[in-house]
Amino acid sequence: MFDCTVPALLLRLDSNVFHHGTLGAIRSLGRAGVEVHGLVEGAHAPTYRSRYLARMHTWSRGRDTVRTLTRVAERIGRRAVLLTLDDAGAIAVAEHAAELRPYYLLPGQPPGLPRRLADKRLLHRLCTTLGVVHPETRLIRGADDAAVAVADFGLPLVAKWAQPWLLPAGLRRTGLVRGTQQVARLLQHVERSELLFQRFVPGGPGSDWFFHGYFDENSRCLYGGAGRKERAYPRGAGLTTWGRWLPNPVVEDTAQELAMTLGYRGVVDIDFRHDPSADAYHLLDFNPRLGAQFRLFTDGDGLDLVRAAHLHLSGRWTGRSTGRSTVPGRAGHGRTYVVENYDLFTAGPKSLRALCVADEFAWLSADDPRPFVGMAGQTIKRGMARLAGSRKQRWRKFAHAGD
């Protein structure tokens, strides 16, 4: 089924040791017999410990993407499938595809499209032009713009950074703003990336949805599905910690029609929120790369998005789109997925039940246990560092109070 003579390289420019999607891609392709290479954080990341990772590569001086990818290709020695795991990587590969194509198998993505989709301001403009339902959005240049947006939208509202790949580590890309103090803190970073305020779309349980898909050279969805975000971290505006694969014709049709209109190719992760008062699905984000929870969409034959991408790009794809479900095999409706470390922060003791009933775990795996151990160690280390920092801050406040 798979052409195991064709290796794969996973690219991510964002430094995030807890990126579970990277591990999912390594395991999925590695279990299929594909030689998997990584260009991500380095040896300190838990994913480095996976038994299915053939080699972790390092960046060239200056982090020149094209130069580094060319050097890595020479080390691999064969043309490899290149899969991007973050927005910055997707933008760089699309805009330098002509230089990279002799070394890698890539989707024929329109060069400027990933940047238009990943940039939240440009995405808003695109949705307005195409008539896609999208939350009302304002560009915030300073305190005056912020005050007007707060007055018009009310609180809470959603704050987003238009170019999140430009942000320093530790600054959240999206968050709920509930008070004026949060607004003041956000305004301190407006020179790094454009700040956007969006009207908050109220939703209840079951309102948050996402679509993951792989699109061919004709922008047809070869494989994909809709999932419901049951829990998120942070709550209300964060990554999926507990998700479920469910049929949703509106989400599936909207995503596929939009991709066809744009001429999109390759893997995609699109977020929606249902507004029950208007019975409308607002498009929140269009991520031109692999979604971290893609393993939720694993069908009864073991096919998922990275396997579909490898099969198609290596010339081994034999499946066909089968309508709305877009799953050539047996769709896994009802299948569940949990991200153990983040779900514990979100749900506390309730997360233990998820660990007992989930169909897919982000980290825990009987045949590849070392990444889970590494993740647990990194989590404890980070928690202890934050605790120490909090104590130090409280001591400083106490000391200054006594001056």
Contacts in CASP RR format, 6 or more apart in sequence:
PFRMAT RR
TARGET T0000
AUTHOR 0000-0000-0000
METHOD contacts of the structure
MODEL  1
MFDCTVPALLLRLDSNVFHHGTLGAIRSLGRAGVEVHGLVEGAHAPTYRS
RYLARMHTWSRGRDTVRTLTRVAERIGRRAVLLTLDDAGAIAVAEHAAEL
RPYYLLPGQPPGLPRRLADKRLLHRLCTTLGVVHPETRLIRGADDAAVAV
ADFGLPLVAKWAQPWLLPAGLRRTGLVRGTQQVARLLQHVERSELLFQRF
VPGGPGSDWFFHGYFDENSRCLYGGAGRKERAYPRGAGLTTWGRWLPNPV
VEDTAQELAMTLGYRGVVDIDFRHDPSADAYHLLDFNPRLGAQFRLFTDG
DGLDLVRAAHLHLSGRWTGRSTGRSTVPGRAGHGRTYVVENYDLFTAGPK
SLRALCVADEFAWLSADDPRPFVGMAGQTIKRGMARLAGSRKQRWRKFAH
AGD
1 32 0 8 1.000
1 311 0 8 1.000
1 316 0 8 1.000
2 32 0 8 1.000
2 33 0 8 1.000
2 34 0 8 1.000
2 307 0 8 1.000
2 310 0 8 1.000
2 311 0 8 1.000
2 314 0 8 1.000
2 316 0 8 1.000
3 314 0 8 1.000
3 315 0 8 1.000
3 316 0 8 1.000
4 32 0 8 1.000
4 33 0 8 1.000
4 34 0 8 1.000
4 35 0 8 1.000
5 78 0 8 1.000
6 34 0 8 1.000
6 78 0 8 1.000
6 79 0 8 1.000
6 80 0 8 1.000
6 81 0 8 1.000
6 105 0 8 1.000
6 310 0 8 1.000
6 313 0 8 1.000
6 314 0 8 1.000
7 34 0 8 1.000
7 35 0 8 1.000
7 36 0 8 1.000
7 37 0 8 1.000
7 54 0 8 1.000
7 76 0 8 1.000
7 78 0 8 1.000
7 80 0 8 1.000
7 81 0 8 1.000
8 29 0 8 1.000
8 34 0 8 1.000
8 35 0 8 1.000
8 36 0 8 1.000
8 37 0 8 1.000
8 80 0 8 1.000
8 81 0 8 1.000
8 82 0 8 1.000
8 83 0 8 1.000
8 306 0 8 1.000
8 310 0 8 1.000
9 37 0 8 1.000
9 38 0 8 1.000
9 39 0 8 1.000
9 57 0 8 1.000
9 69 0 8 1.000
9 72 0 8 1.000
9 73 0 8 1.000
9 76 0 8 1.000
9 80 0 8 1.000
9 81 0 8 1.000
9 82 0 8 1.000
9 83 0 8 1.000
9 104 0 8 1.000
10 22 0 8 1.000
10 25 0 8 1.000
10 26 0 8 1.000
10 36 0 8 1.000
10 37 0 8 1.000
10 38 0 8 1.000
10 39 0 8 1.000
10 40 0 8 1.000
10 83 0 8 1.000
10 85 0 8 1.000
11 38 0 8 1.000
11 39 0 8 1.000
11 40 0 8 1.000
11 69 0 8 1.000
11 82 0 8 1.000
11 83 0 8 1.000
11 84 0 8 1.000
11 85 0 8 1.000
11 89 0 8 1.000
11 93 0 8 1.000
12 19 0 8 1.000
12 22 0 8 1.000
12 39 0 8 1.000
12 40 0 8 1.000
12 41 0 8 1.000
12 84 0 8 1.000
12 85 0 8 1.000
12 86 0 8 1.000
12 89 0 8 1.000
13 63 0 8 1.000
13 65 0 8 1.000
13 86 0 8 1.000
13 88 0 8 1.000
13 89 0 8 1.000
13 92 0 8 1.000
13 165 0 8 1.000
14 86 0 8 1.000
14 87 0 8 1.000
14 88 0 8 1.000
14 165 0 8 1.000
15 41 0 8 1.000
15 169 0 8 1.000
16 41 0 8 1.000
17 41 0 8 1.000
17 44 0 8 1.000
17 45 0 8 1.000
17 46 0 8 1.000
17 47 0 8 1.000
17 378 0 8 1.000
18 46 0 8 1.000
18 341 0 8 1.000
18 342 0 8 1.000
18 375 0 8 1.000
18 378 0 8 1.000
18 379 0 8 1.000
19 40 0 8 1.000
19 47 0 8 1.000
19 85 0 8 1.000
19 292 0 8 1.000
20 292 0 8 1.000
20 293 0 8 1.000
20 339 0 8 1.000
20 362 0 8 1.000
20 363 0 8 1.000
21 85 0 8 1.000
21 290 0 8 1.000
21 291 0 8 1.000
21 292 0 8 1.000
21 293 0 8 1.000
21 294 0 8 1.000
21 295 0 8 1.000
21 362 0 8 1.000
22 40 0 8 1.000
22 45 0 8 1.000
22 47 0 8 1.000
22 85 0 8 1.000
23 46 0 8 1.000
23 47 0 8 1.000
23 50 0 8 1.000
23 362 0 8 1.000
23 363 0 8 1.000
23 371 0 8 1.000
24 294 0 8 1.000
24 295 0 8 1.000
24 306 0 8 1.000
24 362 0 8 1.000
25 36 0 8 1.000
25 83 0 8 1.000
25 85 0 8 1.000
25 290 0 8 1.000
25 294 0 8 1.000
25 306 0 8 1.000
26 36 0 8 1.000
26 38 0 8 1.000
26 47 0 8 1.000
26 50 0 8 1.000
26 52 0 8 1.000
26 53 0 8 1.000
27 50 0 8 1.000
27 52 0 8 1.000
27 365 0 8 1.000
27 368 0 8 1.000
28 295 0 8 1.000
28 304 0 8 1.000
28 306 0 8 1.000
28 307 0 8 1.000
29 36 0 8 1.000
29 52 0 8 1.000
29 306 0 8 1.000
29 307 0 8 1.000
29 310 0 8 1.000
30 36 0 8 1.000
30 52 0 8 1.000
31 52 0 8 1.000
32 307 0 8 1.000
32 310 0 8 1.000
34 310 0 8 1.000
35 54 0 8 1.000
36 52 0 8 1.000
36 53 0 8 1.000
36 54 0 8 1.000
37 53 0 8 1.000
37 54 0 8 1.000
37 55 0 8 1.000
37 56 0 8 1.000
37 57 0 8 1.000
37 72 0 8 1.000
37 76 0 8 1.000
37 80 0 8 1.000
38 53 0 8 1.000
38 55 0 8 1.000
38 56 0 8 1.000
38 57 0 8 1.000
39 56 0 8 1.000
39 57 0 8 1.000
39 59 0 8 1.000
39 68 0 8 1.000
39 69 0 8 1.000
39 72 0 8 1.000
40 47 0 8 1.000
40 56 0 8 1.000
40 85 0 8 1.000
41 47 0 8 1.000
41 48 0 8 1.000
42 48 0 8 1.000
42 56 0 8 1.000
42 58 0 8 1.000
43 56 0 8 1.000
46 363 0 8 1.000
46 370 0 8 1.000
46 371 0 8 1.000
46 372 0 8 1.000
46 373 0 8 1.000
46 374 0 8 1.000
46 375 0 8 1.000
46 378 0 8 1.000
47 53 0 8 1.000
47 371 0 8 1.000
48 56 0 8 1.000
49 370 0 8 1.000
49 371 0 8 1.000
49 373 0 8 1.000
49 374 0 8 1.000
50 368 0 8 1.000
50 370 0 8 1.000
50 371 0 8 1.000
51 367 0 8 1.000
51 368 0 8 1.000
51 370 0 8 1.000
52 368 0 8 1.000
55 75 0 8 1.000
57 68 0 8 1.000
57 72 0 8 1.000
57 75 0 8 1.000
59 68 0 8 1.000
60 67 0 8 1.000
60 68 0 8 1.000
60 71 0 8 1.000
65 89 0 8 1.000
65 92 0 8 1.000
65 93 0 8 1.000
65 96 0 8 1.000
66 92 0 8 1.000
66 96 0 8 1.000
66 99 0 8 1.000
66 100 0 8 1.000
69 82 0 8 1.000
69 100 0 8 1.000
69 103 0 8 1.000
69 104 0 8 1.000
70 99 0 8 1.000
70 100 0 8 1.000
70 103 0 8 1.000
73 79 0 8 1.000
73 80 0 8 1.000
73 103 0 8 1.000
73 104 0 8 1.000
74 103 0 8 1.000
79 102 0 8 1.000
79 103 0 8 1.000
79 104 0 8 1.000
79 105 0 8 1.000
80 103 0 8 1.000
80 104 0 8 1.000
80 105 0 8 1.000
81 104 0 8 1.000
81 105 0 8 1.000
81 309 0 8 1.000
81 310 0 8 1.000
81 313 0 8 1.000
81 314 0 8 1.000
82 93 0 8 1.000
82 100 0 8 1.000
82 104 0 8 1.000
82 105 0 8 1.000
82 106 0 8 1.000
83 267 0 8 1.000
83 290 0 8 1.000
83 306 0 8 1.000
83 309 0 8 1.000
84 90 0 8 1.000
84 93 0 8 1.000
84 289 0 8 1.000
84 290 0 8 1.000
85 289 0 8 1.000
85 290 0 8 1.000
85 291 0 8 1.000
86 165 0 8 1.000
86 289 0 8 1.000
87 114 0 8 1.000
87 118 0 8 1.000
87 164 0 8 1.000
87 165 0 8 1.000
87 287 0 8 1.000
87 288 0 8 1.000
87 289 0 8 1.000
88 165 0 8 1.000
89 289 0 8 1.000
90 114 0 8 1.000
90 118 0 8 1.000
90 288 0 8 1.000
90 289 0 8 1.000
91 112 0 8 1.000
91 114 0 8 1.000
91 115 0 8 1.000
91 118 0 8 1.000
91 165 0 8 1.000
91 288 0 8 1.000
93 100 0 8 1.000
93 106 0 8 1.000
93 109 0 8 1.000
94 109 0 8 1.000
94 110 0 8 1.000
94 111 0 8 1.000
94 112 0 8 1.000
94 113 0 8 1.000
94 114 0 8 1.000
94 115 0 8 1.000
94 288 0 8 1.000
95 111 0 8 1.000
95 112 0 8 1.000
95 114 0 8 1.000
95 115 0 8 1.000
97 106 0 8 1.000
97 108 0 8 1.000
97 109 0 8 1.000
97 111 0 8 1.000
100 106 0 8 1.000
105 313 0 8 1.000
105 314 0 8 1.000
106 313 0 8 1.000
107 215 0 8 1.000
107 217 0 8 1.000
107 265 0 8 1.000
107 266 0 8 1.000
107 309 0 8 1.000
107 313 0 8 1.000
108 217 0 8 1.000
108 265 0 8 1.000
108 266 0 8 1.000
109 264 0 8 1.000
109 265 0 8 1.000
109 266 0 8 1.000
109 288 0 8 1.000
110 262 0 8 1.000
110 263 0 8 1.000
110 264 0 8 1.000
110 265 0 8 1.000
113 262 0 8 1.000
113 263 0 8 1.000
113 264 0 8 1.000
113 288 0 8 1.000
114 288 0 8 1.000
114 289 0 8 1.000
115 122 0 8 1.000
116 122 0 8 1.000
116 123 0 8 1.000
116 126 0 8 1.000
117 123 0 8 1.000
117 126 0 8 1.000
117 262 0 8 1.000
117 286 0 8 1.000
117 287 0 8 1.000
117 288 0 8 1.000
118 163 0 8 1.000
118 164 0 8 1.000
118 165 0 8 1.000
118 286 0 8 1.000
118 287 0 8 1.000
118 288 0 8 1.000
119 162 0 8 1.000
119 163 0 8 1.000
120 137 0 8 1.000
120 160 0 8 1.000
120 161 0 8 1.000
120 162 0 8 1.000
120 163 0 8 1.000
120 164 0 8 1.000
120 196 0 8 1.000
120 285 0 8 1.000
121 137 0 8 1.000
121 139 0 8 1.000
121 162 0 8 1.000
121 194 0 8 1.000
121 196 0 8 1.000
122 162 0 8 1.000
123 134 0 8 1.000
123 285 0 8 1.000
123 286 0 8 1.000
124 134 0 8 1.000
124 137 0 8 1.000
124 196 0 8 1.000
126 132 0 8 1.000
127 133 0 8 1.000
127 134 0 8 1.000
127 283 0 8 1.000
128 134 0 8 1.000
130 258 0 8 1.000
130 261 0 8 1.000
132 254 0 8 1.000
132 258 0 8 1.000
132 283 0 8 1.000
133 280 0 8 1.000
133 281 0 8 1.000
133 282 0 8 1.000
133 283 0 8 1.000
134 282 0 8 1.000
134 283 0 8 1.000
134 284 0 8 1.000
135 158 0 8 1.000
135 198 0 8 1.000
135 199 0 8 1.000
135 200 0 8 1.000
135 201 0 8 1.000
135 282 0 8 1.000
135 284 0 8 1.000
136 153 0 8 1.000
136 198 0 8 1.000
136 199 0 8 1.000
137 196 0 8 1.000
137 197 0 8 1.000
137 198 0 8 1.000
137 199 0 8 1.000
138 145 0 8 1.000
138 148 0 8 1.000
138 149 0 8 1.000
138 152 0 8 1.000
138 153 0 8 1.000
138 196 0 8 1.000
138 197 0 8 1.000
138 198 0 8 1.000
139 145 0 8 1.000
139 162 0 8 1.000
139 194 0 8 1.000
139 195 0 8 1.000
139 196 0 8 1.000
140 146 0 8 1.000
140 149 0 8 1.000
140 186 0 8 1.000
140 187 0 8 1.000
140 190 0 8 1.000
140 195 0 8 1.000
140 196 0 8 1.000
140 197 0 8 1.000
141 190 0 8 1.000
141 195 0 8 1.000
142 187 0 8 1.000
142 190 0 8 1.000
143 187 0 8 1.000
146 183 0 8 1.000
146 186 0 8 1.000
146 187 0 8 1.000
146 197 0 8 1.000
149 157 0 8 1.000
149 197 0 8 1.000
150 157 0 8 1.000
150 180 0 8 1.000
150 183 0 8 1.000
150 197 0 8 1.000
153 197 0 8 1.000
153 198 0 8 1.000
153 199 0 8 1.000
153 200 0 8 1.000
154 200 0 8 1.000
155 177 0 8 1.000
155 178 0 8 1.000
155 179 0 8 1.000
156 176 0 8 1.000
156 177 0 8 1.000
156 178 0 8 1.000
156 179 0 8 1.000
156 200 0 8 1.000
157 176 0 8 1.000
157 177 0 8 1.000
157 197 0 8 1.000
157 198 0 8 1.000
157 199 0 8 1.000
157 200 0 8 1.000
158 174 0 8 1.000
158 175 0 8 1.000
158 176 0 8 1.000
158 177 0 8 1.000
158 197 0 8 1.000
158 198 0 8 1.000
158 199 0 8 1.000
158 200 0 8 1.000
158 237 0 8 1.000
159 174 0 8 1.000
159 175 0 8 1.000
159 176 0 8 1.000
159 177 0 8 1.000
159 182 0 8 1.000
159 186 0 8 1.000
159 195 0 8 1.000
159 196 0 8 1.000
159 197 0 8 1.000
159 198 0 8 1.000
160 173 0 8 1.000
160 174 0 8 1.000
160 175 0 8 1.000
160 195 0 8 1.000
160 196 0 8 1.000
160 197 0 8 1.000
160 198 0 8 1.000
161 167 0 8 1.000
161 171 0 8 1.000
161 173 0 8 1.000
161 174 0 8 1.000
161 189 0 8 1.000
161 192 0 8 1.000
161 193 0 8 1.000
161 194 0 8 1.000
161 195 0 8 1.000
161 196 0 8 1.000
162 193 0 8 1.000
162 194 0 8 1.000
162 195 0 8 1.000
162 196 0 8 1.000
163 193 0 8 1.000
163 194 0 8 1.000
164 173 0 8 1.000
164 174 0 8 1.000
164 193 0 8 1.000
166 192 0 8 1.000
166 193 0 8 1.000
167 173 0 8 1.000
167 189 0 8 1.000
167 192 0 8 1.000
167 193 0 8 1.000
168 192 0 8 1.000
171 189 0 8 1.000
172 234 0 8 1.000
174 237 0 8 1.000
174 238 0 8 1.000
175 234 0 8 1.000
175 237 0 8 1.000
175 238 0 8 1.000
176 200 0 8 1.000
176 234 0 8 1.000
176 236 0 8 1.000
176 237 0 8 1.000
177 183 0 8 1.000
177 186 0 8 1.000
177 197 0 8 1.000
186 195 0 8 1.000
187 195 0 8 1.000
189 195 0 8 1.000
201 273 0 8 1.000
201 275 0 8 1.000
201 282 0 8 1.000
202 275 0 8 1.000
202 277 0 8 1.000
203 273 0 8 1.000
203 274 0 8 1.000
203 275 0 8 1.000
203 276 0 8 1.000
204 276 0 8 1.000
206 228 0 8 1.000
206 229 0 8 1.000
206 230 0 8 1.000
206 274 0 8 1.000
207 273 0 8 1.000
207 274 0 8 1.000
207 275 0 8 1.000
207 276 0 8 1.000
208 228 0 8 1.000
208 229 0 8 1.000
208 232 0 8 1.000
208 236 0 8 1.000
208 271 0 8 1.000
208 272 0 8 1.000
208 273 0 8 1.000
208 274 0 8 1.000
209 226 0 8 1.000
209 227 0 8 1.000
209 228 0 8 1.000
209 229 0 8 1.000
209 248 0 8 1.000
209 251 0 8 1.000
209 271 0 8 1.000
209 272 0 8 1.000
209 273 0 8 1.000
209 274 0 8 1.000
209 281 0 8 1.000
210 226 0 8 1.000
210 227 0 8 1.000
210 229 0 8 1.000
210 240 0 8 1.000
210 269 0 8 1.000
210 270 0 8 1.000
210 271 0 8 1.000
210 272 0 8 1.000
210 293 0 8 1.000
211 224 0 8 1.000
211 225 0 8 1.000
211 226 0 8 1.000
211 227 0 8 1.000
211 251 0 8 1.000
211 252 0 8 1.000
211 254 0 8 1.000
211 255 0 8 1.000
211 268 0 8 1.000
211 269 0 8 1.000
211 270 0 8 1.000
211 272 0 8 1.000
212 224 0 8 1.000
212 225 0 8 1.000
212 227 0 8 1.000
212 267 0 8 1.000
212 268 0 8 1.000
212 269 0 8 1.000
212 270 0 8 1.000
212 290 0 8 1.000
212 291 0 8 1.000
212 293 0 8 1.000
212 294 0 8 1.000
212 296 0 8 1.000
212 297 0 8 1.000
212 305 0 8 1.000
213 221 0 8 1.000
213 223 0 8 1.000
213 224 0 8 1.000
213 225 0 8 1.000
213 255 0 8 1.000
213 267 0 8 1.000
213 268 0 8 1.000
213 269 0 8 1.000
213 297 0 8 1.000
213 305 0 8 1.000
213 326 0 8 1.000
214 221 0 8 1.000
214 222 0 8 1.000
214 223 0 8 1.000
214 224 0 8 1.000
214 266 0 8 1.000
214 267 0 8 1.000
214 268 0 8 1.000
214 305 0 8 1.000
214 308 0 8 1.000
214 309 0 8 1.000
214 312 0 8 1.000
215 221 0 8 1.000
215 222 0 8 1.000
215 259 0 8 1.000
215 263 0 8 1.000
215 264 0 8 1.000
215 265 0 8 1.000
215 266 0 8 1.000
215 267 0 8 1.000
215 268 0 8 1.000
216 222 0 8 1.000
216 265 0 8 1.000
216 266 0 8 1.000
216 312 0 8 1.000
216 317 0 8 1.000
217 265 0 8 1.000
219 259 0 8 1.000
219 260 0 8 1.000
219 262 0 8 1.000
219 263 0 8 1.000
219 264 0 8 1.000
219 265 0 8 1.000
220 260 0 8 1.000
220 321 0 8 1.000
221 255 0 8 1.000
221 256 0 8 1.000
221 259 0 8 1.000
221 321 0 8 1.000
221 326 0 8 1.000
222 308 0 8 1.000
222 312 0 8 1.000
222 317 0 8 1.000
222 319 0 8 1.000
222 320 0 8 1.000
222 321 0 8 1.000
222 326 0 8 1.000
222 328 0 8 1.000
223 297 0 8 1.000
223 303 0 8 1.000
223 304 0 8 1.000
223 305 0 8 1.000
223 308 0 8 1.000
223 321 0 8 1.000
223 326 0 8 1.000
223 327 0 8 1.000
223 328 0 8 1.000
224 297 0 8 1.000
224 305 0 8 1.000
224 308 0 8 1.000
224 325 0 8 1.000
224 326 0 8 1.000
224 327 0 8 1.000
225 245 0 8 1.000
225 252 0 8 1.000
225 297 0 8 1.000
225 325 0 8 1.000
225 326 0 8 1.000
225 327 0 8 1.000
225 331 0 8 1.000
226 245 0 8 1.000
226 246 0 8 1.000
226 247 0 8 1.000
226 248 0 8 1.000
226 251 0 8 1.000
226 252 0 8 1.000
226 255 0 8 1.000
227 243 0 8 1.000
227 244 0 8 1.000
227 245 0 8 1.000
227 246 0 8 1.000
227 248 0 8 1.000
227 251 0 8 1.000
227 296 0 8 1.000
227 297 0 8 1.000
228 243 0 8 1.000
228 244 0 8 1.000
228 246 0 8 1.000
228 248 0 8 1.000
229 240 0 8 1.000
229 242 0 8 1.000
229 243 0 8 1.000
230 242 0 8 1.000
230 243 0 8 1.000
230 244 0 8 1.000
231 240 0 8 1.000
231 241 0 8 1.000
231 242 0 8 1.000
231 243 0 8 1.000
231 343 0 8 1.000
231 346 0 8 1.000
231 347 0 8 1.000
232 238 0 8 1.000
232 239 0 8 1.000
232 240 0 8 1.000
232 241 0 8 1.000
232 346 0 8 1.000
233 239 0 8 1.000
233 241 0 8 1.000
233 339 0 8 1.000
233 342 0 8 1.000
233 343 0 8 1.000
233 345 0 8 1.000
233 346 0 8 1.000
234 346 0 8 1.000
235 346 0 8 1.000
239 292 0 8 1.000
239 293 0 8 1.000
239 339 0 8 1.000
239 342 0 8 1.000
240 292 0 8 1.000
240 293 0 8 1.000
240 337 0 8 1.000
240 339 0 8 1.000
241 338 0 8 1.000
241 339 0 8 1.000
241 342 0 8 1.000
241 343 0 8 1.000
241 345 0 8 1.000
241 346 0 8 1.000
241 347 0 8 1.000
242 336 0 8 1.000
242 337 0 8 1.000
242 338 0 8 1.000
242 339 0 8 1.000
242 343 0 8 1.000
242 346 0 8 1.000
242 347 0 8 1.000
242 351 0 8 1.000
242 354 0 8 1.000
242 358 0 8 1.000
243 293 0 8 1.000
243 296 0 8 1.000
243 336 0 8 1.000
243 337 0 8 1.000
243 338 0 8 1.000
244 296 0 8 1.000
244 334 0 8 1.000
244 335 0 8 1.000
244 336 0 8 1.000
244 337 0 8 1.000
245 296 0 8 1.000
245 297 0 8 1.000
245 331 0 8 1.000
245 332 0 8 1.000
245 333 0 8 1.000
245 334 0 8 1.000
245 335 0 8 1.000
245 336 0 8 1.000
245 337 0 8 1.000
246 333 0 8 1.000
246 334 0 8 1.000
247 324 0 8 1.000
247 325 0 8 1.000
247 331 0 8 1.000
247 333 0 8 1.000
249 324 0 8 1.000
250 281 0 8 1.000
251 272 0 8 1.000
251 281 0 8 1.000
252 324 0 8 1.000
252 325 0 8 1.000
252 326 0 8 1.000
253 324 0 8 1.000
254 272 0 8 1.000
254 281 0 8 1.000
254 283 0 8 1.000
255 268 0 8 1.000
255 270 0 8 1.000
256 326 0 8 1.000
258 264 0 8 1.000
258 270 0 8 1.000
258 283 0 8 1.000
258 286 0 8 1.000
259 268 0 8 1.000
264 288 0 8 1.000
266 309 0 8 1.000
267 289 0 8 1.000
267 290 0 8 1.000
267 291 0 8 1.000
267 294 0 8 1.000
267 305 0 8 1.000
267 306 0 8 1.000
267 309 0 8 1.000
268 286 0 8 1.000
268 287 0 8 1.000
268 288 0 8 1.000
268 289 0 8 1.000
269 285 0 8 1.000
269 287 0 8 1.000
269 289 0 8 1.000
269 290 0 8 1.000
269 291 0 8 1.000
269 292 0 8 1.000
269 294 0 8 1.000
270 283 0 8 1.000
270 285 0 8 1.000
270 286 0 8 1.000
270 287 0 8 1.000
271 283 0 8 1.000
271 284 0 8 1.000
271 285 0 8 1.000
271 287 0 8 1.000
272 281 0 8 1.000
272 282 0 8 1.000
272 283 0 8 1.000
272 284 0 8 1.000
273 281 0 8 1.000
273 282 0 8 1.000
273 284 0 8 1.000
274 280 0 8 1.000
274 281 0 8 1.000
274 282 0 8 1.000
275 281 0 8 1.000
275 282 0 8 1.000
290 305 0 8 1.000
290 306 0 8 1.000
291 305 0 8 1.000
292 339 0 8 1.000
293 337 0 8 1.000
293 339 0 8 1.000
293 362 0 8 1.000
294 304 0 8 1.000
294 305 0 8 1.000
294 306 0 8 1.000
295 304 0 8 1.000
295 337 0 8 1.000
295 360 0 8 1.000
295 362 0 8 1.000
296 335 0 8 1.000
296 336 0 8 1.000
296 337 0 8 1.000
296 360 0 8 1.000
297 304 0 8 1.000
297 305 0 8 1.000
297 327 0 8 1.000
297 335 0 8 1.000
298 304 0 8 1.000
298 332 0 8 1.000
298 335 0 8 1.000
298 360 0 8 1.000
299 327 0 8 1.000
299 328 0 8 1.000
299 329 0 8 1.000
299 330 0 8 1.000
299 331 0 8 1.000
299 332 0 8 1.000
300 329 0 8 1.000
300 330 0 8 1.000
300 332 0 8 1.000
301 329 0 8 1.000
301 330 0 8 1.000
303 327 0 8 1.000
303 328 0 8 1.000
303 329 0 8 1.000
308 317 0 8 1.000
310 316 0 8 1.000
311 317 0 8 1.000
311 318 0 8 1.000
319 328 0 8 1.000
320 328 0 8 1.000
321 328 0 8 1.000
322 328 0 8 1.000
322 329 0 8 1.000
325 331 0 8 1.000
335 359 0 8 1.000
335 360 0 8 1.000
336 354 0 8 1.000
336 357 0 8 1.000
336 358 0 8 1.000
336 359 0 8 1.000
336 360 0 8 1.000
337 358 0 8 1.000
337 359 0 8 1.000
337 360 0 8 1.000
337 361 0 8 1.000
337 362 0 8 1.000
338 351 0 8 1.000
338 354 0 8 1.000
338 355 0 8 1.000
338 358 0 8 1.000
338 360 0 8 1.000
338 361 0 8 1.000
338 362 0 8 1.000
339 362 0 8 1.000
339 363 0 8 1.000
340 351 0 8 1.000
340 355 0 8 1.000
340 361 0 8 1.000
340 362 0 8 1.000
340 363 0 8 1.000
340 364 0 8 1.000
340 372 0 8 1.000
340 375 0 8 1.000
341 363 0 8 1.000
341 375 0 8 1.000
341 376 0 8 1.000
341 379 0 8 1.000
343 351 0 8 1.000
343 354 0 8 1.000
344 351 0 8 1.000
347 354 0 8 1.000
355 361 0 8 1.000
355 364 0 8 1.000
363 371 0 8 1.000
363 372 0 8 1.000
363 375 0 8 1.000
364 372 0 8 1.000
365 371 0 8 1.000
365 372 0 8 1.000
END
